[in-house]
């Protein structure tokens, strides 16, 4: 009940903020409740690593489905992990579940997850002709009229099972396509087959399904050593991984497929669900606001890709994947990109690496430790609404009064400008940025409608230290 109460308090803050909202939200639908997610995965070894982390975060969302799908890399007869590759992970989850619910009763039962784990279109790369249990599950969720909350459809492999589901809806319920598109959200880890370009975009593009296609995932994928800055690498190296995840943390973490020396291997698919974790960053309100799953810019229609730090860069008209994505190409030998450009490109992901890894470590502790022995994240509550109307020259007071920690830990505060998310293109000075109460003065050159994003970042003194946020969006009014 304690965790549920904390969630209610956080929800109340967001609802209060909504009454003062001045920004047009790019993602219609409620953002205060638990996100609904459907995972589709091709079972690659990095998907298996992501599955361990995902299961430890199933208390933060409503899992509607976990579906095996294919990709250009994995399918029947082609590096296939097996139709039942997820079962050992669910079995291990079942063993730690009795302890996880001591930390949050919102964790779903193993039976609940097993009932929603099914096979999708796996026979070949891009296969989407066969109606499968996985595609039908997606159809059922999208057509369900009893729950109009958004559904985040995640493609850890190819989006072909999602495409098959959408084709079924087009064929059998064409009158409901606009309604379904309003509910659906796509988060693709690259386009690992052609079905987005060849079916989803031509048939559903006019309905404006919000679609994020990520290349930033490389920050926590196989090439993380080329991406993570030096100050973050320790959180992925064998010593840290062994101490915090791999050893003495129960049966689920023990099957995490790290490298032989304990180094982090890859979780290239984790950004798809990290985006849906409610941390206070409000990133589900617009992909260009940024959060643990990265930050994206609208390139065409309602399609959002990674911000490329090259003036005049022309995004490809077709697929955004291993052969075309700027970041992947920038990590290949012979690249013309600079270290500075690559650092900026991947920063929307790596900037959270320490907080994200420490959060993973805390949940690994939850597999075995009692509530009293383990650490839990602070609950950041503002003393004012999150969306503010401000004027040039005005001094804006910021307050995190009401912020608490469930374990009674000492809290450290840091207010900072998330300048990449601003439409105001200059730096502001934040007074008392390291205290619970802070302020900034809106510069006189701020124009009508420009936005300034200020993050209240709160970290507790527990072990491991855990961080949560609240985002203040100040919109300039003359």
C-alpha positions in Angstrom: 0.0 0.0 0.0 2.9 2.4 0.7 4.1 2.3 -2.9 0.5 2.8 -4.2 0.1 5.8 -1.9 3.2 7.3 -3.3 2.0 6.8 -6.8 -1.3 8.5 -5.9 0.6 11.5 -4.6 2.6 11.8 -7.8 -0.5 11.4 -9.9 -2.2 14.2 -8.0 0.7 16.5 -8.8 0.4 15.7 -12.5 -3.3 16.2 -12.5 -3.0 19.5 -10.8 -0.5 20.6 -13.4 -2.8 19.7 -16.2 -5.3 22.4 -15.2 -2.7 25.0 -15.9 -1.2 23.5 -19.0 -0.4 25.9 -21.8 1.3 23.6 -24.3 -0.4 21.7 -27.0 0.5 18.1 -26.1 1.7 16.2 -29.1 0.5 12.8 -27.7 -3.2 13.0 -26.9 -4.5 10.8 -24.1 -3.9 10.6 -20.4 -0.3 10.7 -19.2 -1.0 10.4 -15.5 -1.9 6.8 -15.3 0.1 3.6 -15.8 1.2 3.2 -19.4 0.0 0.1 -21.3 2.7 -1.8 -23.2 2.9 -4.6 -25.6 6.4 -6.0 -26.2 7.3 -7.8 -29.5 10.8 -9.3 -29.5 12.9 -11.5 -31.8 14.7 -13.2 -28.9 18.2 -12.0 -29.7 20.7 -12.2 -26.9 20.4 -8.5 -26.1 16.6 -8.9 -26.1 17.1 -11.6 -23.4 19.1 -9.1 -21.4 16.4 -6.5 -21.9 13.8 -9.0 -20.8 15.5 -9.3 -17.4 15.3 -5.6 -16.8 11.8 -5.3 -18.3 10.5 -7.9 -15.9 11.9 -5.9 -13.0 9.9 -2.9 -14.2 6.6 -4.6 -14.9 5.2 -2.9 -11.7 5.5 0.4 -13.5 3.1 -0.4 -16.4 0.2 -2.5 -17.5 1.6 -5.3 -19.6 -0.9 -6.2 -22.2 1.3 -8.7 -24.1 4.8 -10.2 -24.6 5.0 -11.5 -28.1 7.8 -13.3 -30.0 8.3 -11.9 -33.5 10.9 -12.1 -36.2 13.5 -9.7 -37.7 16.1 -9.4 -40.3 18.4 -11.0 -37.8 16.3 -13.7 -36.3 13.5 -15.9 -37.5 12.7 -19.6 -37.9 15.7 -21.3 -39.4 17.8 -18.2 -38.9 19.5 -17.7 -35.6 16.2 -18.4 -33.9 16.2 -18.6 -30.1 13.2 -20.9 -30.0 9.5 -20.4 -29.8 9.6 -20.7 -26.0 12.7 -18.6 -25.3 10.9 -16.3 -22.9 9.8 -19.2 -20.6 13.0 -19.5 -18.5 12.8 -15.8 -17.8 9.2 -16.1 -16.6 10.2 -19.1 -14.5 13.0 -17.1 -12.9 10.6 -14.1 -12.4 8.2 -16.5 -10.6 10.9 -17.4 -8.1 11.6 -13.8 -7.2 8.0 -12.5 -7.4 7.2 -13.2 -3.7 10.0 -10.9 -2.7 9.3 -8.2 -5.4 5.8 -7.7 -4.2 7.2 -6.8 -0.7 8.6 -3.7 -2.5 5.6 -3.0 -4.7 2.3 -4.9 -4.8 1.8 -3.7 -8.3 4.1 -6.4 -9.7 2.0 -8.7 -11.9 1.7 -12.3 -11.0 3.7 -14.8 -13.0 0.4 -16.4 -14.1 -0.7 -13.0 -15.5 2.4 -12.6 -17.5 2.4 -16.2 -18.8 -1.2 -15.8 -20.0 -0.1 -12.8 -22.1 3.1 -14.3 -23.5 2.3 -15.7 -27.0 3.9 -16.4 -30.4 3.6 -13.9 -33.2 4.8 -13.9 -36.8 8.2 -15.7 -36.6 8.6 -17.8 -39.7 10.6 -15.4 -41.8 11.9 -11.8 -41.8 9.0 -9.5 -42.4 6.4 -12.3 -42.6 3.0 -10.7 -41.9 0.5 -12.7 -43.9 -0.3 -15.3 -41.2 -2.7 -14.4 -38.4 -1.1 -15.5 -35.2 -1.9 -15.6 -31.5 0.4 -12.6 -31.1 -1.2 -10.5 -33.9 -4.7 -11.4 -32.6 -3.7 -10.3 -29.0 -2.7 -6.9 -30.4 -6.0 -6.6 -32.3 -7.9 -7.5 -29.2 -6.2 -4.8 -27.1 -6.5 -2.1 -29.8 -10.2 -2.8 -30.4 -11.1 -3.0 -26.7 -13.6 -0.2 -26.1 -13.4 -0.5 -22.3 -10.0 1.2 -22.0 -9.1 4.2 -24.2 -5.6 4.7 -22.7 -2.7 4.8 -25.2 -1.0 1.4 -26.0 2.7 1.5 -26.5 3.5 -1.1 -29.2 7.2 -1.9 -28.9 9.2 -3.6 -31.6 12.4 -5.0 -30.1 12.8 -6.9 -33.4 10.9 -6.3 -36.6 7.4 -4.6 -36.5 5.9 -7.4 -38.6 3.5 -8.8 -36.0 2.3 -5.3 -35.2 1.8 -4.8 -39.0 -0.2 -8.1 -39.2 -2.4 -6.9 -36.4 -3.0 -3.5 -38.1 -3.8 -5.3 -41.4 -6.4 -7.4 -39.7 -8.0 -4.3 -38.3 -7.9 -2.6 -41.7 -9.5 -5.7 -43.4 -12.1 -6.4 -40.7 -12.8 -3.1 -39.1 -11.8 -0.3 -41.5 -14.3 2.1 -39.9 -12.2 1.9 -36.7 -8.8 2.7 -38.1 -8.8 6.3 -37.0 -9.9 5.3 -33.5 -7.2 2.6 -33.3 -4.5 5.0 -34.6 -5.4 7.5 -31.9 -4.8 4.9 -29.3 -1.6 3.3 -30.7 2.0 4.4 -30.1 4.9 2.8 -31.9 8.4 2.6 -30.5 10.7 0.8 -32.9 14.3 -0.2 -32.3 15.4 0.5 -35.8 13.2 -0.8 -38.6 14.4 -4.4 -38.4 12.2 -5.5 -41.4 10.4 -3.7 -44.2 6.9 -3.9 -42.9 6.8 -0.3 -41.5 7.8 1.2 -44.8 5.8 -1.3 -47.0 2.6 -1.6 -45.0 2.2 0.5 -41.9 3.3 3.8 -43.3 1.4 3.6 -46.6 -1.8 2.3 -45.0 -1.9 4.0 -41.6 0.3 7.1 -42.2 -2.7 9.3 -42.9 -4.0 8.6 -39.4 -0.9 10.0 -37.7 0.1 7.1 -35.4 2.9 8.5 -33.2 6.0 6.6 -34.2 9.4 6.7 -32.6 12.3 4.9 -34.4 15.4 4.8 -32.3 19.1 4.6 -33.2 20.2 6.1 -29.9 19.8 2.6 -28.4 23.4 2.1 -29.5 24.4 3.9 -26.2 23.4 0.7 -24.3 23.9 -1.8 -27.1 26.8 -3.9 -28.2 29.0 -0.9 -29.0 28.4 0.9 -25.7 32.2 1.3 -25.1 32.3 3.5 -28.2 29.4 5.6 -27.0 29.4 5.9 -23.2 31.6 8.7 -21.9 34.4 7.7 -19.6 32.6 8.9 -16.5 29.7 6.5 -17.2 31.6 3.4 -18.3 32.1 2.0 -14.7 28.3 1.3 -14.5 28.7 -1.1 -17.4 32.0 -2.8 -16.5 32.3 -6.2 -15.0 33.1 -5.1 -11.4 30.0 -3.0 -11.1 27.8 -5.6 -12.9 28.9 -8.5 -10.8 28.4 -6.6 -7.5 25.1 -5.0 -8.4 23.4 -7.4 -10.8 25.0 -10.7 -11.7 26.0 -12.2 -8.3 24.0 -12.8 -5.2 20.8 -11.3 -6.6 18.6 -14.3 -7.2 17.6 -16.5 -10.1 16.4 -13.8 -12.5 19.5 -11.7 -12.4 21.7 -14.8 -12.5 20.5 -15.6 -16.0 21.3 -12.1 -17.3 23.6 -12.8 -20.3 26.6 -10.5 -19.6 29.9 -11.0 -21.2 32.3 -13.7 -19.8 34.2 -11.1 -17.8 31.0 -9.7 -16.4 30.9 -6.6 -18.6 27.5 -5.4 -19.8 26.8 -7.0 -23.2 23.9 -5.2 -24.8 20.3 -4.0 -24.0 19.6 -2.4 -27.3 15.9 -2.9 -26.9 15.5 -1.5 -23.4 14.9 2.2 -24.6 11.5 1.0 -25.9 10.2 0.4 -22.4 12.5 2.8 -20.6 10.5 5.5 -22.4 7.4 4.4 -20.7 8.7 4.5 -17.1 7.1 7.4 -15.2 10.1 9.1 -13.7 8.7 12.6 -13.6 10.5 13.7 -16.8 7.1 13.7 -18.6 8.8 12.4 -21.8 5.6 10.6 -22.9 4.0 14.0 -23.5 6.3 14.6 -26.5 9.2 12.6 -27.9 11.4 15.7 -28.1 11.1 16.4 -24.4 13.6 13.5 -23.6 13.8 10.8 -21.0 15.4 7.5 -20.1 14.5 6.2 -23.5 16.2 9.0 -25.4 15.0 12.2 -27.2 13.7 12.5 -30.7 12.7 15.0 -33.3 9.8 15.0 -35.8 11.1 14.2 -39.2 8.0 13.6 -41.2 4.3 13.0 -40.6 4.1 11.9 -36.9 7.4 10.0 -37.2 10.2 10.9 -34.8 13.9 10.0 -35.2 17.1 10.8 -33.5 18.4 14.4 -33.6 21.4 14.4 -35.9 23.9 17.1 -34.9 24.9 18.0 -38.5 23.6 21.2 -40.1 21.6 20.5 -43.2 21.5 16.8 -42.6 18.9 15.1 -44.8 17.2 12.1 -43.3 16.7 9.1 -45.6 13.2 8.8 -47.1 13.0 5.1 -46.3 14.1 2.8 -43.4 16.0 4.1 -40.4 18.2 1.1 -39.5 21.7 -0.4 -39.5 22.5 0.7 -43.0 21.1 4.2 -42.9 20.9 5.5 -39.3 23.4 8.2 -38.6 24.6 7.0 -35.3 25.3 3.4 -36.4 27.2 4.7 -39.4 29.1 7.1 -37.2 30.5 4.1 -35.2 31.9 2.4 -38.3 35.5 2.6 -39.3 36.0 5.3 -41.9 33.3 7.6 -40.6 33.4 11.3 -41.2 31.6 12.1 -37.9 33.6 13.6 -35.1 33.8 12.5 -31.5 32.1 15.7 -30.4 29.2 15.0 -32.8 28.8 11.4 -31.6 28.9 12.5 -28.0 26.1 15.0 -28.7 24.1 12.5 -30.8 24.0 9.8 -28.1 23.8 12.2 -25.1 19.9 11.9 -24.9 20.6 8.3 -23.8 23.9 8.3 -22.0 23.1 11.3 -19.8 20.9 9.1 -17.7 23.2 6.1 -17.6 24.2 6.4 -13.9 20.6 6.9 -12.7 19.3 4.2 -14.9 21.9 1.6 -13.9 21.5 2.4 -10.2 17.8 2.0 -10.5 18.4 -1.4 -12.1 20.7 -2.3 -9.2 18.0 -1.4 -6.7 15.5 -3.6 -8.3 18.0 -6.5 -8.4 18.2 -6.0 -4.6 14.4 -6.2 -4.4 14.6 -9.8 -5.7 16.1 -10.9 -2.3 16.2 -8.1 0.3 13.4 -7.0 2.6 11.8 -3.6 2.2 13.8 -2.2 5.1 17.1 -3.5 3.7 16.7 -2.1 0.2 16.4 1.3 -1.3 13.4 2.9 -3.1 13.3 6.0 -5.2 12.3 9.4 -3.8 8.9 10.9 -4.7 9.4 14.4 -6.2 6.6 16.8 -5.5 6.6 20.4 -6.5 5.1 23.3 -4.5 3.5 24.7 -7.7 2.1 23.5 -11.0 4.5 22.0 -13.6 3.4 24.2 -16.5 4.0 27.9 -15.9 3.1 31.0 -17.8 5.9 33.5 -17.5 6.9 37.0 -18.8 10.2 38.5 -19.9 12.0 39.9 -16.9 9.9 37.9 -14.4 11.6 36.1 -11.6 10.2 32.5 -11.4 10.3 30.8 -8.0 10.8 27.0 -8.1 10.0 24.7 -5.2 10.2 21.0 -4.5 8.5 21.4 -1.2 6.6 18.2 -0.4 9.3 15.9 -1.8 9.8 12.8 0.3 11.8 9.6 0.4 10.1 6.3 1.4 13.2 5.2 3.3 13.8 8.5 5.1 17.0 9.1 3.2 18.7 12.5 3.0 17.9 14.1 -0.4 20.1 16.1 -2.7 18.4 18.6 -5.1 19.6 19.8 -8.5 17.7 22.2 -10.7 19.0 22.4 -14.3 17.9 23.6 -17.7 17.2 20.9 -20.2 18.3 23.2 -23.0 17.9 20.7 -25.9 14.2 20.4 -25.1 13.7 24.2 -25.0 12.4 26.3 -27.8 14.2 29.2 -26.2 17.7 28.9 -27.4 19.7 30.7 -24.7 20.9 29.7 -21.3 19.2 30.8 -18.1 20.9 31.2 -14.7 19.3 29.2 -11.9 19.8 30.6 -8.4 20.3 28.1 -5.6 20.2 25.3 -8.1 21.4 22.8 -5.5 18.7 23.6 -3.0 15.0 22.6 -2.5 13.9 26.2 -3.3 15.4 27.8 -6.4 14.6 30.6 -8.9 15.5 32.0 -12.3 14.8 35.2 -14.1 13.3 35.1 -17.6 15.6 37.0 -19.9 14.2 40.0 -21.7 14.9 38.6 -25.1 12.5 35.6 -24.5 9.8 35.7 -27.2 6.1 34.9 -27.1 5.4 31.2 -27.0 9.0 30.1 -26.3 9.5 27.4 -23.7 12.1 26.8 -21.1 12.4 23.3 -19.6 13.7 23.1 -16.0 14.3 19.7 -14.4 14.1 19.2 -10.7 16.4 16.2 -10.1 16.3 14.6 -6.7 18.7 11.9 -5.6 18.6 10.0 -2.3 21.5 9.0 -0.1 20.6 5.3 -0.1 22.5 2.4 -1.5 22.4 2.5 -4.5 21.5 6.2 -4.8 18.2 6.6 -6.7 17.0 9.5 -8.7 13.6 10.9 -9.7 12.5 14.1 -11.3 9.9 16.7 -12.0 9.9 18.8 -15.2 8.8 22.4 -15.1 7.8 23.9 -18.5 7.7 27.7 -18.5 6.0 29.2 -21.5 6.7 32.9 -22.3 3.7 35.2 -22.6 4.1 38.9 -23.5 
